[in-house]
Amino acid sequence: RTMEGSKAAADRIGRDVLPFVCDTGKVEQIDALAKDVTDAFGGVDILVLNSGGPPPGKAQGVSSDQWRQSFDAMFVNLVRITDHLLPGMIERKFGRIISVISSGVIQPIPNLAISNAIRPALVGWGKTLASEVAASGVTVNAVAPGRIATDRLKQLDAANAERTGRSVEEVAAAARAGIPAGRYGEIEEFAAAVVFLASERASFMTGSILRVDGGQ
């Protein structure tokens, strides 16, 4: 999210890790990131498309400017960075493109209208691309998180609490009651699914949505 945070994460991971920052809503930063990473590493084998989520809210009354801003950040510019980096994957006969989407693609989430509308575009694009590049050793998949214990989830629970007049604790308890596993997922559990799709062992999986949602 910041260069300071990226540097700290790179230091924790270890050797040969470089930090970069990019706002997916700004096309010039998308172009710069693709160039900087390619210059540093010679190319990219694994690309995880994980944009920030839009503000919560209803479907009605969203301004056209908000729709355009969110569509650029959550779809257009993710496709753009893929187009920058995909030719190298095809040339090397190996690539993994993984989109982080949302369970709202499968069942729309109340009060998340913008996300419910835009995330499916990434799925349709990804499934189409998957069929185009499969013979080149490049897979294109999506991972749909359910309720994973992140700062973003805290924000959404708080927004739902304010909207419904309940406490955050009541909102979270009601959400957990709707998850067969009976709890929120951990970040590491979601990461494990992404790591598998990024591996050579997942070479025959493409055009798929992998759900990590505790059975929700």
Disulfide bonds with the S-S distance in Angstrom:
none
